[in-house]
Amino acid sequence: MKKKPMVAAGLNFFLFGGGYVYNGRRTGHGILLIVGVVILRYAEITLFLSGDKRELWYAFMAGLFCLQVALATDAHREAKEISGKV
């Protein structure tokens, strides 16, 4: 079945693992990432609201952004491979 690479990339960017679930290849991996991001977001919000160590929060956000870009790129590549566009 053909997969749209931009849909997979968008899902993985905004919901870690969503693109993998959409692609259907690494569904278990995607579900674990979705659960993990819920825990990460809870930690992020707790850290931000505490008001302490804002520098740590900025570093945390930068790291999460890099992870989002990497996961989106990977899901995009995988969807292209599934659709035979590689």
LINWO-V983497 format. One record per pair of residues at least 24 apart in sequence whose ideal C-beta (glycine too) atoms are under 7 Angstrom apart, sorted by the first residue. I is the first residue (numbers start at 1). J is the second residue. D is the distance in whole Angstrom. If there is no record, write none. Layout:
# LINWO-V983497
i=I j=J d=D
i=I j=J d=D
This chain:
# LINWO-V983497
i=2 j=83 d=5
i=3 j=79 d=4
i=3 j=82 d=5
i=3 j=83 d=5
i=4 j=79 d=7
i=5 j=76 d=4
i=5 j=79 d=4
i=5 j=80 d=5
i=8 j=75 d=4
i=8 j=76 d=6
i=8 j=78 d=7
i=8 j=79 d=4
i=9 j=72 d=4
i=9 j=75 d=5
i=9 j=76 d=4
i=11 j=75 d=7
i=12 j=71 d=4
i=12 j=72 d=5
i=12 j=75 d=4
i=13 j=68 d=5
i=13 j=72 d=4
i=16 j=71 d=6
i=19 j=72 d=7
i=19 j=75 d=3
i=20 j=75 d=6
i=23 j=75 d=6
i=23 j=78 d=5
i=23 j=79 d=6
i=23 j=82 d=6
i=25 j=78 d=6
i=40 j=64 d=7
